[in-house]
Amino acid sequence: MKETKPNEETIICRCDDGIYVALSEEAASRIAWVLTGAIGVLTLPFIILAVMI
């Protein structure tokens, strides 16, 4: 069973094994940038500590 809307970038597919999410290239790119930024913010204190020592 697929749920899709004309203006949506995400297709959610519910199967017996679980739920699968298929993203468009644009949506996947946005998520990748957000995760990259989050990792950068989380590692920033360690980089600052390493420079200060």
KEMI-218656 format. One line per field, with one value per residue: residue in one letter; x, y negated, z of N, C-alpha, C in turn. Coordinates in steps of 0.001 Angstrom, whole numbers, plus 500000, padded with zeros to 6 digits. Layout:
<nodes>
type <- (A ...);
n.x <- (X ...);
n.y <- (Y ...);
n.z <- (Z ...);
ca.x <- (X ...);
ca.y <- (Y ...);
ca.z <- (Z ...);
c.x <- (X ...);
c.y <- (Y ...);
c.z <- (Z ...);
</nodes>
This chain:
<nodes>
type <- (M K E T K P N E E T I I C R C D D G I Y V A L S E E A A S R I A W V L T G A I G V L T L P F I I L A V M I);
n.x <- (500831 500701 501199 500771 501011 500210 501894 503827 507058 507697 507317 505505 505611 503817 504452 504405 506792 507529 507763 508570 510367 510563 512505 512646 515314 515905 514738 516206 518725 518381 517954 520423 522134 521143 521727 524515 525140 524226 525962 528332 527892 527672 530258 531844 532504 534471 536505 537202 538131 540356 542009 542460 543984);
n.y <- (501173 497887 494519 491487 488074 485484 483158 483847 484890 487291 490778 493096 496395 499041 502196 505770 506305 503937 500348 498403 495646 493633 491167 488135 486901 484271 483934 485824 484687 482343 483430 484658 482397 481215 483200 483251 480679 480912 482870 481443 479357 480831 481915 479715 478655 480523 480139 477511 477876 479509 477723 475819 477124);
n.z <- (500000 499058 499992 498621 497755 495428 495598 497367 498621 499596 499777 501463 502321 503459 504528 505139 506407 507621 507795 505051 503796 501053 499715 497818 495735 496381 498943 500388 500185 501673 504244 504618 504767 507117 509029 508797 509707 512359 513389 513160 515015 517374 517622 517862 520542 521372 519530 520138 522769 522255 520922 522866 524780);
ca.x <- (500000 501493 500517 501491 500208 500827 502921 504701 508346 507922 506397 505555 505110 503635 504461 504387 508090 507679 507441 509677 510187 511350 512601 513164 516720 515929 514458 517353 519812 518086 518187 521873 522714 520739 522507 525898 525209 524058 527217 529310 527613 527974 531697 532537 533149 535664 537534 537650 538924 541631 542827 542793 544974);
ca.y <- (500000 496663 493257 490402 486905 484889 482163 484366 485420 488526 491892 494011 497702 499940 503586 506702 506246 502672 499140 497919 494265 493300 489714 487591 486492 482960 484143 486538 483724 481482 484195 484841 481142 481033 484133 482785 479541 481395 483525 480369 478661 481738 482144 478438 478531 481366 479470 476360 478410 479984 476558 475115 477880);
ca.z <- (500000 498962 500234 497961 497422 494244 495885 498419 498188 500327 499558 502602 501911 504602 504095 506268 507088 508334 507052 504237 503354 499867 499616 496570 495864 497048 500367 500964 500275 502820 505470 504739 505257 508516 509847 508780 510621 513732 513784 513336 516275 518487 517749 518058 521853 521446 518734 520931 523884 521739 520575 524100 525585);
c.x <- (500882 500616 501344 500516 500913 501977 503907 505993 508622 506873 506574 504888 505027 503532 504404 505678 508257 507263 508691 509365 511118 511323 513061 514612 516839 515692 515618 518542 519616 518380 519678 522539 522372 521551 523979 526084 525100 525332 528304 529128 527966 529473 532478 533175 534435 536814 538084 538521 540303 542564 543290 543887 546366);
c.y <- (498755 495460 492163 489277 486189 483931 482625 484906 486787 489554 492844 495309 498599 501368 504478 506630 504988 501511 498667 496507 494019 491790 489306 487156 485165 483102 484850 485598 482790 482188 484403 483572 480898 481946 483737 481606 479966 482073 482481 479645 479548 481952 480866 478296 479355 480748 478280 476819 478862 478811 475839 475809 477697);
c.z <- (500000 499257 499572 497654 496283 494541 496957 497820 498796 499952 500741 502174 503141 504070 505336 507072 507919 507460 506323 503768 502179 499696 498227 496803 496611 498554 501051 501127 501467 504130 505687 505259 506720 509422 509895 509724 512068 514232 514011 514654 517470 518683 518010 519441 521972 520654 519507 522087 523395 521403 521842 524905 525026);
</nodes>
